[in-house]
Amino acid sequence: MRSYVADTHFLIWYLQDNPRLSPRGRSIFSWADKGKATIAVPTIVLVEMIYLADKKRIANTLVEVALSLLRGTSGNYRLAPLDLAVVEAVVQIPRSLVPDMPDRIIAATALALDLPLLSRDSAIKAVENLDVIG
């Protein structure tokens, strides 16, 4: 079974059924829903979603739905903690390349887990040794 890491926008777009989510991204989330893939959600993604909900840029219900996915018994969606491996991977990503710390943490999570990252962020796509699916 394939596994992926989702960035904040990809997860939000999936939960909103937003057309900005690429067809490939939509397929990957569909595979996870059917038990054919797993999606790792970095802890910082949830923190960013809470921040966006606080600022009224996304609905609070999106945060609740994301938490429900992660609490689900299927295991197809799992929380990727901000641990020592992620911290060590953050150091490998130059701030000049990815200046936004949450984005660096998300990219570092994918590097630490050695998984492809679902993202359309152009800065993240430039990170060496990171497979980015947009």
VEXPA-872953 format. One record per residue (C-alpha): residue in one letter; x, y, z. Coordinates in Angstrom, 2 decimals. Layout:
<atoms>
<atom type="A" c1="X" c2="Y" c3="Z"/>
...
</atoms>
This chain:
<atoms>
<atom type="M" c1="0.00" c2="0.00" c3="0.00"/>
<atom type="R" c1="1.36" c2="3.42" c3="-0.96"/>
<atom type="S" c1="1.76" c2="6.14" c3="1.63"/>
<atom type="Y" c1="1.91" c2="9.90" c3="1.25"/>
<atom type="V" c1="2.27" c2="13.07" c3="3.33"/>
<atom type="A" c1="-0.34" c2="15.80" c3="2.79"/>
<atom type="D" c1="0.37" c2="19.49" c3="3.10"/>
<atom type="T" c1="-2.17" c2="21.94" c3="4.50"/>
<atom type="H" c1="-3.65" c2="23.12" c3="1.21"/>
<atom type="F" c1="-4.01" c2="19.62" c3="-0.21"/>
<atom type="L" c1="-5.87" c2="18.42" c3="2.86"/>
<atom type="I" c1="-8.12" c2="21.50" c3="2.97"/>
<atom type="W" c1="-8.88" c2="21.28" c3="-0.75"/>
<atom type="Y" c1="-9.75" c2="17.60" c3="-0.37"/>
<atom type="L" c1="-12.08" c2="18.30" c3="2.56"/>
<atom type="Q" c1="-13.72" c2="21.17" c3="0.65"/>
<atom type="D" c1="-13.98" c2="19.18" c3="-2.60"/>
<atom type="N" c1="-12.16" c2="22.18" c3="-4.08"/>
<atom type="P" c1="-11.32" c2="22.14" c3="-7.82"/>
<atom type="R" c1="-7.80" c2="23.39" c3="-6.99"/>
<atom type="L" c1="-7.00" c2="19.84" c3="-5.85"/>
<atom type="S" c1="-5.29" c2="18.15" c3="-8.79"/>
<atom type="P" c1="-6.88" c2="15.05" c3="-10.34"/>
<atom type="R" c1="-3.92" c2="12.99" c3="-9.13"/>
<atom type="G" c1="-4.30" c2="14.37" c3="-5.61"/>
<atom type="R" c1="-8.02" c2="13.60" c3="-5.68"/>
<atom type="S" c1="-7.24" c2="10.03" c3="-6.76"/>
<atom type="I" c1="-4.75" c2="9.55" c3="-3.94"/>
<atom type="F" c1="-7.25" c2="10.73" c3="-1.32"/>
<atom type="S" c1="-9.86" c2="8.46" c3="-2.90"/>
<atom type="W" c1="-7.45" c2="5.53" c3="-2.59"/>
<atom type="A" c1="-6.99" c2="6.35" c3="1.10"/>
<atom type="D" c1="-10.76" c2="6.48" c3="1.58"/>
<atom type="K" c1="-10.97" c2="3.00" c3="0.04"/>
<atom type="G" c1="-8.12" c2="1.58" c3="2.14"/>
<atom type="K" c1="-5.68" c2="1.42" c3="-0.78"/>
<atom type="A" c1="-3.32" c2="4.16" c3="0.45"/>
<atom type="T" c1="-2.39" c2="5.94" c3="3.66"/>
<atom type="I" c1="-2.09" c2="9.68" c3="4.18"/>
<atom type="A" c1="0.21" c2="11.01" c3="6.90"/>
<atom type="V" c1="-0.88" c2="14.41" c3="8.19"/>
<atom type="P" c1="1.91" c2="16.39" c3="9.88"/>
<atom type="T" c1="0.94" c2="17.86" c3="13.24"/>
<atom type="I" c1="1.71" c2="21.36" c3="11.94"/>
<atom type="V" c1="-0.99" c2="20.92" c3="9.27"/>
<atom type="L" c1="-3.63" c2="20.64" c3="12.00"/>
<atom type="V" c1="-2.16" c2="23.66" c3="13.79"/>
<atom type="E" c1="-2.30" c2="25.67" c3="10.56"/>
<atom type="M" c1="-5.90" c2="24.58" c3="9.99"/>
<atom type="I" c1="-6.86" c2="25.77" c3="13.48"/>
<atom type="Y" c1="-5.12" c2="29.09" c3="12.79"/>
<atom type="L" c1="-6.99" c2="29.47" c3="9.48"/>
<atom type="A" c1="-10.30" c2="28.65" c3="11.18"/>
<atom type="D" c1="-9.55" c2="31.21" c3="13.91"/>
<atom type="K" c1="-8.94" c2="33.80" c3="11.18"/>
<atom type="K" c1="-12.23" c2="32.74" c3="9.49"/>
<atom type="R" c1="-10.37" c2="31.69" c3="6.33"/>
<atom type="I" c1="-11.75" c2="28.14" c3="6.54"/>
<atom type="A" c1="-14.77" c2="26.71" c3="8.33"/>
<atom type="N" c1="-14.30" c2="25.26" c3="11.82"/>
<atom type="T" c1="-16.03" c2="22.14" c3="10.57"/>
<atom type="L" c1="-13.02" c2="21.39" c3="8.34"/>
<atom type="V" c1="-10.84" c2="21.07" c3="11.44"/>
<atom type="E" c1="-13.41" c2="18.76" c3="13.00"/>
<atom type="V" c1="-13.58" c2="16.60" c3="9.86"/>
<atom type="A" c1="-9.77" c2="16.38" c3="9.71"/>
<atom type="L" c1="-9.66" c2="15.29" c3="13.34"/>
<atom type="S" c1="-12.37" c2="12.70" c3="12.67"/>
<atom type="L" c1="-10.34" c2="11.25" c3="9.80"/>
<atom type="L" c1="-7.32" c2="10.95" c3="12.07"/>
<atom type="R" c1="-9.35" c2="9.40" c3="14.88"/>
<atom type="G" c1="-10.86" c2="6.86" c3="12.49"/>
<atom type="T" c1="-10.19" c2="3.19" c3="13.03"/>
<atom type="S" c1="-9.13" c2="2.48" c3="9.44"/>
<atom type="G" c1="-5.63" c2="3.87" c3="9.88"/>
<atom type="N" c1="-5.73" c2="5.24" c3="6.34"/>
<atom type="Y" c1="-5.18" c2="8.72" c3="7.76"/>
<atom type="R" c1="-2.59" c2="9.04" c3="10.50"/>
<atom type="L" c1="-0.94" c2="11.82" c3="12.42"/>
<atom type="A" c1="2.75" c2="12.39" c3="11.68"/>
<atom type="P" c1="4.25" c2="13.86" c3="14.86"/>
<atom type="L" c1="6.85" c2="16.60" c3="15.01"/>
<atom type="D" c1="9.64" c2="14.43" c3="16.39"/>
<atom type="L" c1="13.45" c2="14.44" c3="16.43"/>
<atom type="A" c1="13.72" c2="12.95" c3="12.93"/>
<atom type="V" c1="11.59" c2="15.79" c3="11.56"/>
<atom type="V" c1="13.62" c2="18.40" c3="13.46"/>
<atom type="E" c1="16.83" c2="16.97" c3="12.00"/>
<atom type="A" c1="15.30" c2="17.04" c3="8.51"/>
<atom type="V" c1="14.26" c2="20.71" c3="8.93"/>
<atom type="V" c1="17.96" c2="21.57" c3="9.21"/>
<atom type="Q" c1="18.52" c2="20.05" c3="5.73"/>
<atom type="I" c1="16.06" c2="22.48" c3="4.10"/>
<atom type="P" c1="17.60" c2="25.93" c3="3.57"/>
<atom type="R" c1="15.51" c2="28.83" c3="4.83"/>
<atom type="S" c1="16.48" c2="30.66" c3="1.66"/>
<atom type="L" c1="14.69" c2="27.94" c3="-0.32"/>
<atom type="V" c1="11.61" c2="27.50" c3="1.91"/>
<atom type="P" c1="11.30" c2="30.57" c3="4.15"/>
<atom type="D" c1="7.97" c2="29.63" c3="5.76"/>
<atom type="M" c1="8.65" c2="27.45" c3="8.83"/>
<atom type="P" c1="5.39" c2="25.45" c3="8.67"/>
<atom type="D" c1="6.19" c2="24.58" c3="5.04"/>
<atom type="R" c1="9.71" c2="23.54" c3="6.04"/>
<atom type="I" c1="8.28" c2="21.31" c3="8.79"/>
<atom type="I" c1="5.82" c2="19.71" c3="6.35"/>
<atom type="A" c1="8.59" c2="19.06" c3="3.81"/>
<atom type="A" c1="10.87" c2="17.77" c3="6.58"/>
<atom type="T" c1="8.14" c2="15.38" c3="7.71"/>
<atom type="A" c1="8.00" c2="13.88" c3="4.22"/>
<atom type="L" c1="11.80" c2="13.63" c3="4.13"/>
<atom type="A" c1="11.96" c2="12.02" c3="7.58"/>
<atom type="L" c1="9.29" c2="9.48" c3="6.64"/>
<atom type="D" c1="10.79" c2="9.00" c3="3.15"/>
<atom type="L" c1="7.36" c2="9.51" c3="1.58"/>
<atom type="P" c1="6.13" c2="11.61" c3="-1.34"/>
<atom type="L" c1="4.56" c2="14.94" c3="-0.39"/>
<atom type="L" c1="1.21" c2="16.08" c3="-1.77"/>
<atom type="S" c1="1.78" c2="19.79" c3="-2.41"/>
<atom type="R" c1="1.58" c2="22.45" c3="-5.10"/>
<atom type="D" c1="3.95" c2="24.81" c3="-3.26"/>
<atom type="S" c1="6.65" c2="25.84" c3="-5.75"/>
<atom type="A" c1="9.26" c2="26.45" c3="-3.03"/>
<atom type="I" c1="8.74" c2="22.97" c3="-1.60"/>
<atom type="K" c1="9.07" c2="21.44" c3="-5.08"/>
<atom type="A" c1="12.66" c2="22.74" c3="-5.15"/>
<atom type="V" c1="13.72" c2="20.74" c3="-2.05"/>
<atom type="E" c1="16.37" c2="18.16" c3="-2.93"/>
<atom type="N" c1="15.55" c2="14.48" c3="-2.49"/>
<atom type="L" c1="11.86" c2="15.23" c3="-1.94"/>
<atom type="D" c1="9.28" c2="13.62" c3="-4.20"/>
<atom type="V" c1="6.49" c2="16.18" c3="-4.57"/>
<atom type="I" c1="3.18" c2="15.28" c3="-6.19"/>
<atom type="G" c1="1.21" c2="18.33" c3="-7.23"/>
</atoms>
